[in-house]
Amino acid sequence: MSFVITTPLYYVNDKPHLGSIYTTIVCDAIARYKRLLGKEVIFITGVDEHGLKIQRTANEKGVDPQTHCNNITNIFNDNWKDWDITYDKFIRTSSNLHESIVSEFYARVKKSDDIYMGVQKGWYCVGCEEFKDNPENSSTYKCPIHQKNLEWRNEENLFFRLSKYQKQIEEIINKPTFIEPKERRNEIINFVAKGLKDFSISRTNVSWGIPVPGIDNHTFYVWFDALLGYVSALSLNEKENSLKKSINAGWPPDIHLIGKDILRFHAVYWPAMLISAGFELPKTVFGHGFLTREGQKMGKSLGNVLDPKVLLSKYGRDPVRWYLIKDISLGNDGDFQNKRFVDIINNDLANTIGNLLNRTSSMSRKWFKNKVPKDVKITRNSELAYLSKVTVDKYINNFNAYKLDLASRDILNLAIKTNLYLNDKQPWILIKNESNIPLVKEIIYNVLESTRIIGLLLLPLLPELSAKIDAQLGFIYKKEVLWKNQLEWGVLNQDSELPNPIPIINKLEYE
Ligand SMILES: [Zn+2]
């Protein structure tokens, strides 16, 4: 069974922002982790390209929608390369493959008698591509997310019988792992308790969309189309694409990681659509929080948008990954603060992990001919061996529960405690007396070994830093050997060469 993880399919009205980088980095870390456990992973990302908003954005730019989508999609692709994101499938909803999947899915839903023609009246936010529930003073009301006036709609639309699935959806969302985190689950439970209304799945005024088979002038509502991108993605690279191919290729996903603003679509509409079409449901829908900057909401009008490209060129991938993963508990809102960023990178990566590595490898080189000490008896119940075992267990439990911030802290704690061990043992004093040499060898080996384990645990989170730690220890991580086996105590070869120490992470300065 493959482990299937998805980012949202990003809307191509604009280039990637810090929020999309955040979601994708978290997915990337989870995907890398699962691969290390020996699992077959299908990591899906892509772009959501249809809808009125895209049609209008393209018009404003004076290009046709497809050209606009191609341009933005290229930016997304380049961006994921720059961030070294290890996705397996990149789906575009303007592709022919996707169109045929949508038609086939629609036919199944229709067969379940879940589609009817009705009239949709209401106030619509084009930014959200969503009807808003009876706002007061609707003509002057602005969407709180987009700060734009709503538009009145009164048109013939196809509807999906969501109301029919009230009981089933209630059961699903009450399952403890379907919606994460818990606070989000309660929001959705409250929403569903008010009673589900059928929702429209077609539009008559939008030409930039997938045509509804057999009905002139109707295109599919962008959300009906976009959610199905997760299904199409699994058919990518198959000779022929079909729902059956997608199901066989790995449906259902283990986790949809999304922003909390689109949780309702994923946790209510989507499961009902899937049940209607005879599909299994995703195991978990995880709604993460929003990112602010220095405590303020980021927005174009506020002029405080943090450009991820600037962050990347200034600091590189790993520091940004560490901050976003370690400092934000997945599910909570997060804040990007420059001072805090600098402090965290300097304290955690440079002073704690980097310093531990450098001072130990320097001592070992100085006292043991540029090598890891030899003739050391490996004891798995020694202080650091025990500590590292406990750390690995905790880390794995936390990672499995998508608590990546806690898994990061587990690594950091091991580094802090290893530093304390070294300070406590004071090998630089012991070495002055020749009779202490066997003991010094043991101490140094233990610290080097603990550092090696720290490096391996960093692998899914900070792949570059992890490789640098390996190199500094003269250790070669073997892809063909299970990662977990290499986390065992005593794997570091005694008497192996230690290269000249170089700083593995640069200290940052305040802006
Ligand atoms: Zn809106």
Boltz pocket constraint, residues with backbone or C-beta under 6 A from the ligand:
constraints:
  - pocket:
      binder: B
      contacts: [[A, 125], [A, 126], [A, 127], [A, 128], [A, 129], [A, 143], [A, 144], [A, 145], [A, 146], [A, 147]]
      max_distance: 6.0
